[in-house]
Amino acid sequence: MSDEANFKKGLSLRFKLITFFVLVAVLPLLAGGIWSIINVKSELIKNTHHSNMLITDQIANQVDQLIKNRIDLAASLAKTTNVSKMDPEELKSLITPIKDYYPDIDVIGIIDKSGRQIVRSDDNKLLDLHDRSYFTEVMAGKEYSVSDVVISRSNGKPIVVIGTPIKKNGGIEGVFQISLILAGLDNILAASKTGQTDYSFITDSKGKVVAHPDHQIAAKRTDFSALAPVETAIKGQNKGSLEYLIDGTSWQSYYCVTPFLKWVVVTQQTTAEATAEANILAQNTLLVLALGALAAVLVGVLFSTMTIRPLNALKKELLSLAEGDLTQNVQVKSRDEIGELAHTFNKTVVQLRELIVGIKASSNQLSSHSQELASSSEEVSATIEEVAGTANEVAAISTQGAENAEESARESEQVLQVAVEGNQAVRQTIEKMGSISSASENVSSAIEKLSKQSNKIGEIINTITNIADQTNLLALNAAIEAARAGEHGRGFSVVAEEVRNLAEQSATAANEITDLIKEIQFGVEEAIRAMRYGNEEVSEGAQIANNAGASLEQIIKAIEKNIAVIKDVADGAKQINEGTQQLTAANEQITSTIQQVSGAAQELANIAFELRNRTERFKVNSSENDQNA
C-alpha cells in the first residue's frame, strides 16, 4: 500500500483553529461565570443565614416577652388586696373582666393552699390541681412557674399555665393561675415570613412543636426532636446555622434557644429559593457563553481562512516535490511564520536541486572509477599468477638442491669413515690414496654443482623480489583509486592494503631466502677450498707417508665441517621450499582478494547505475520539463 493510502486524515486545521478560538473565548468566561456563581451563591447563603438569625432572635425575644408580660400580669393581680382575701365572689368579679380583656388568656383561676380551685373565669367545674407543677413549685417558694405546653380541653389549642404566689402576711395563701393560649405565637411567626418557602416554628425544650405555620402540626404536638436544627439545640448548642435535607430538599436554617423559656426557635428557607439569584446569574452566564462562542466561531473562520490559504499553496508545491519536480517555488507574500516556512521550503528545494545534480555527477564518476578499479584488479591477478609460476619453479629447484645436499652428506660421511680407517691404518691409506683422491674429486664436483644451483636459486629469489615490489606498487595504485572513489571505495582501500601487506611479506620471505643462499654459497666455497686442500694433502701424502696421520686428522675435521655445511645447505633448501609454499599460499589469498575486489568493483558499478537511475526521476531545470513533455 502507498503512504497516501496508509495516511488517515484527522481533524482539519480549520476545525482546530475554530475550536481553539472557542475554547479561548469560552473557558475564561466559563471559569469567571462559575467563580461568580459560586461566590454569589455563597454570599446569598450567608445573607440567608444572617436574615434567618435576625428573624429567629426577634421571635425568641417576642416569645419570651409575651410570657414575661403574662407572668407580670399574674404577679401584679396576685398582690392585690381583693385577691389575698381569697373571697370567691370578689375574685370572680375581678378575674372575669381581665380574661375578657386579654383574648390570649384561656382561663384565670384561683387555687387555695390545698390545691383546689376556688374560682374560675369560665364557670366550669373547679378542679383539684394539687399535683400540677406550677402549683407545687409556687407553693415551694418560687416567684412564678410556667408549665409545659398542653392542649386546652376547652378549645383544643396549645396552652401554658402560669402560676404566681398569692401572699398574705408573709405567707402563701394560694396560687394565681393564668392559662395562656399560644395562638399569639402564630401571629409572631406569620409576621416574620418574607419569602415563598421560608417559615419559622417553635418547639419546647423537649422538641415538641409549640407553634408552626401548619396548625395541625402544632395541634398534634408533633415531635421535632430528630430534626437536625432542633436536635442540635436540644443537645446544648444554643444557636447556629445549619444546612440539612428533608425528603431530598435542601434547607438553610438558623436556630436559637430562648433565654427565658429554653424553647427552640427555628427559621429556615429552601436552598433553591435562597440561591435563586445565583440561578439567574447562571442563566445570564450561559447566554454570554453562547454569544462568546458564536463570536469566537466567526473569528476562527476568518482567521483559519487567512491561515489555510497559504498553507494550501505550500501543500500544492509539496505534492509537486513528492513527484520529483524541483523546479517550482512557493509564492507567499505574508511575512509571518508561514511566510518563513515558504521561504525555507524554497531554500530547501534549491539545496535539494543542487544535491541531486551533485549525486548525478558523483554517480557517473563512481561508475568510471569502478571500471578502472576492475581493470586494475585484472592486471594484479595476472601478475599474481606469474608470481605463482615463479614460486613453483623455486620450489622445484629447492627440492632438487635439498636432495643433492643429502647425497653430498652421505658421501661425506663415507669419506669420513675412510679417513678414520686411514687414521687407523696409515699404510692402507697410502695404498688407497688414489681412491680417496677420486672420491674427493667427486665431492668437489658435487659441491661445485651445488654452488651453481645456489646461484640459480639466488636469481630466482631476485625475480620473486621484483614481482613482490611490482605487486606492492599495484596495491598502492589500487588504494589511491579507492581513495578517489570516496565512501564507496573504502572497501577497495582495505583490499588494496591487504594486497600490499602480502606483497611485503613475499619480499621479506625472499630476502630471508637470499640470506640463506648466501650462507649456502659461503659453505660451498669453504667446502671447495677444503676439498682442494684435501687433494693437495692426498698428493703430498703419497710422497710423505710419515705425515699421513696428521693429514688424515685434518681431512677428518674438514669432512666434519663439510658435513655440517652440507646439512645447513639441506636445511636452507627446506626453508626455501617452505618459503615458496608460504608464497604460494599468499598468492592464492591475494588471488581470492583480487576476485573480491573485482566483485566489489562490479557491485560499485551496479550501485552507481542504480543511483543514476533513481536521480533521473527528479526534475532540476525547466529544460527537463520540456524534454519530458
KAWOMO-V643657 format. One record per pair of residues at least 12 apart in sequence whose ideal C-beta (glycine too) atoms are under 6 Angstrom apart, sorted by the first residue. I is the first residue (numbers start at 1). J is the second residue. Records with the same first field share a line. If there is no record, write none. Layout:
BEGIN
I=J  J
END
This chain:
BEGIN
13=308
14=304  308
17=300  304
18=297  300
21=296  299  300
22=293  296
25=292  296
26=289  292  293
29=288  289  292
33=285
37=278  281  282
40=278  281
41=275  278
44=274  275  277  278
45=252  274
48=252  269  274
49=241  254
52=254  267
53=254
55=192  267
56=254  256  265  267
59=188  192  200  265
60=256  258  265
62=188
63=258
64=258  260
70=162  178  180
71=144  162
74=162  164  176  178
75=164
77=176
78=164  166  176
82=94
83=166
84=166  168
86=173
88=118  119
91=110  119
92=119
95=108  121
96=121
99=121
104=181  184
105=178
106=152  159  179  181
107=121  122  179
108=121  178
109=177
111=129  135  174  175  177
112=174
113=174
115=128  129  130  135
116=128
133=147
134=147  161  163
135=175
138=163  165  175
144=164
145=163
146=160  162
147=160  161
149=204  210
157=181  183
158=182  218
159=179  180  181
160=180
161=179
162=178
163=175  177
164=176
182=211
185=211
186=211
189=211
195=273
196=273
197=269  270  273
198=269
199=213
200=267
201=266
202=263  265
203=224  230  264
204=263
205=262
207=223  224  225  230  234
208=221  223
209=222  224
228=242  244
229=242  253  255  266
230=264
233=255  257  264
238=257
239=256
241=254
249=270
250=271
251=268  270
252=269  271  274
253=266  268
254=267
310=332  334  338
314=330  342
317=330
324=617  618  619
325=619
326=349  352  353  618  619  620
327=619  622
329=346
330=342  345  346
353=620
356=615  618  620
357=620
359=615
360=615
363=608  611  612
366=488  608
367=605  608
369=484  485
370=601  604  605
372=481
373=481  492  601
374=598  601
376=478
377=594  597  598
380=474  594
381=594
383=471
384=587  590  591
387=467  587
388=587
390=463
391=580  583  584
394=460  580
395=577  580
397=457
398=573  576  577
399=577
401=453  573
402=570  573  574
404=450
405=566  569  570
406=570
408=446  566
409=563  566
411=443
412=559  562  563
415=439  559
416=559
419=552  555  556
422=552
423=552
426=548  549
429=548
430=545
433=538  541  542
436=538
437=538
440=531  534  535
443=531
444=531
447=524  527  528
450=524
451=524
454=517  520  521
457=517
458=517
461=510  513  514
464=510
465=507  510
468=503  506  507
471=503
472=500  503
475=496  499  500
478=496
479=493  496
482=496
488=604
491=600
492=597  600
495=593  597
498=593
499=590  593
502=586  590
506=583  586
509=579
513=576  579
516=572  575
520=569  572
523=565  568
527=562  565
530=558  562
534=555
537=551
END
